[in-house]
Amino acid sequence: MPLPLTRTAYIIFLLPAFLLHACTVPEHPPTKEEALALAHKIERSTVNRDPSVLNNIFDEKAIQRRITAEGGLFLNKDLIKGAMDGLRQNQFGKSIINGMDQDGSYKLIKQYEKDGKQHILFRLYGNGSVNYHDYELIKRDETVKAADIFIYLSGENFSKTIADALKMTNENLPKEDLEKLNSVKTIKVLMAQKEYEKANQAYEELPASLKKIKVYQLLHITITINLNNDIYIKALNEYKSLFPNDPNMYLMMVDAYTLEKNYPMALQSVNKLDSLIDKDPYQDYLRGLLYRLMKDTIRSQEYLERLHTNMPTFKKGTIQLMETYLLENKLASAIRLIKQALDSNYLDQKNLTAIYSYHPDLKKLMEEDSLKTLK
C-alpha cells in the first residue's frame, strides 16, 4: 500500500437535469463578502457532516451550459439531460462527506478573484487522501452558487470531465461497446464491497477506447491503490503517459515517486503543487514525511513544527511531530506536545493508547512527569 500522501476519493458522476428555459434570470458575479459567506456556510455544514449545502452547490443552468459548450455541437441533448439528472441524484455533498473519515475535513484554503470572478478553494482531506476543489461562483436571483469546479486531481473542470465522457459515449463507441458501459456500475459495486481484485478485472474488460478517457483512468487508479504497489505505480505511470502535461500530475506523482523511493522528485512535486495552489499549510505535512524518509530529521522537524503552528488540531501532524521528537531523543518536547494535545481535546485516550503501544516507555515518562507536576 502507498504512503498516505496523496490518495483521494475519486467521485464519478455520469450524469442531468432540466433543460434551460427560454427566459432565464441573468447571472452576476458575487462580491468577495458573498463568496466568503458561502465558503463559511460550506465549512459549517461539512463539520456537522451535513451534505445539504454541497448537494445544491451547482447553478444547474450554468453547469449545463458549460457541459454543452465543452461537448460541442454534436453532443446528444438527451445525454446532457441525463448527466444533469445523475448529478442531482448522486448528490455531490454526500460524496464529499463520504470522502471524509472521522478525522477528515473540508477546509477553505483561500478566496480569490480571477478575471472578475470570485473563487473559493477547498481542501478535501480524509482516509489519508487529499484533493483540492476550486469553485467558480456566480450569483443568480440573489443566490450564490458554483458555475463549475476545477478538481485538482483530474486536472480539469468538472464540466469538461462530464462532457468528455458523454462525447465518447455519443460519438465514438460501437453498439457492442456501449453495452459494456453497464460494467462500470458493476465496478463501483465491487469497489463499495472492497472487492478490488474483481473490480480491476472488470475494468480491464472495458473497451480500450474507454480506458483512455481521463475519468476512467482515474477510476482505475482508485481501484489499484487498494492492490499491490506495482499495479498501482503502473496505473499512475499509464495515466502520466496519456496526460503528461496535466497540472494534477504534481498531486498524483507524489505517491509514485515515494513508492519508487525517489524522494527528491516526490518533494519537487509537493513544492510545485503548493506553488500552483498558492500555499497550503498541509503541504508541510508531506514535506515533513519526505524529509524523514530522506534521513534529514532537522528539516523534517522544521516542517512538522511549522505545520503544528498553522494546523494545531491536525492529529496526524501532531503524532508525526511527536515521533520526530522521540527519534531525536527530545523527550521533554514530545511529552509537552502530547500534554498540549490532550489539554486541547484533539487527542483522546484512544489516540494515546495507540501511541503508547508503539512507545511503551513513553507512558512511564508521562506518568513521572505528571507526578513531578503534582509535587
Sequence and secondary structure as in RCSB ss.txt:
>XXXX:A:sequence
MPLPLTRTAYIIFLLPAFLLHACTVPEHPPTKEEALALAHKIERSTVNRDPSVLNNIFDEKAIQRRITAEGGLFL
NKDLIKGAMDGLRQNQFGKSIINGMDQDGSYKLIKQYEKDGKQHILFRLYGNGSVNYHDYELIKRDETVKAADIF
IYLSGENFSKTIADALKMTNENLPKEDLEKLNSVKTIKVLMAQKEYEKANQAYEELPASLKKIKVYQLLHITITI
NLNNDIYIKALNEYKSLFPNDPNMYLMMVDAYTLEKNYPMALQSVNKLDSLIDKDPYQDYLRGLLYRLMKDTIRS
QEYLERLHTNMPTFKKGTIQLMETYLLENKLASAIRLIKQALDSNYLDQKNLTAIYSYHPDLKKLMEEDSLKTLK
>XXXX:A:secstr
   TTSB              SS   EE   HHHHHHHHHHHHHHHHTT  HHHHT B HHHHHHHHHHHH TTS
 HHHHHHHHHHHHHH HHHHHHHT  TT EEEEEEEEEETTEEEEEEEEEETTEEEEEEEEEEEETTEEEEEEEE
ETTTTEEHHHHHHHHHHIIIII  HHHHHHTHHHHHHHHHHHTT HHHHHHHHHTS TTGGGSHHHHHHHHHHHT
TS HHHHHHHHHHHHHHSTT TTHHHHHHHHHHHTT HHHHHHHHHHHHHHHT  TTHHHHHHHHHHHTT HHHH
HHHHHHHHHH TT HHHHHHHHHHHHHTT HHHHHHHHHHHHHTTSS HHHHHHHHHH HHHHHHHHHHHHHHH 
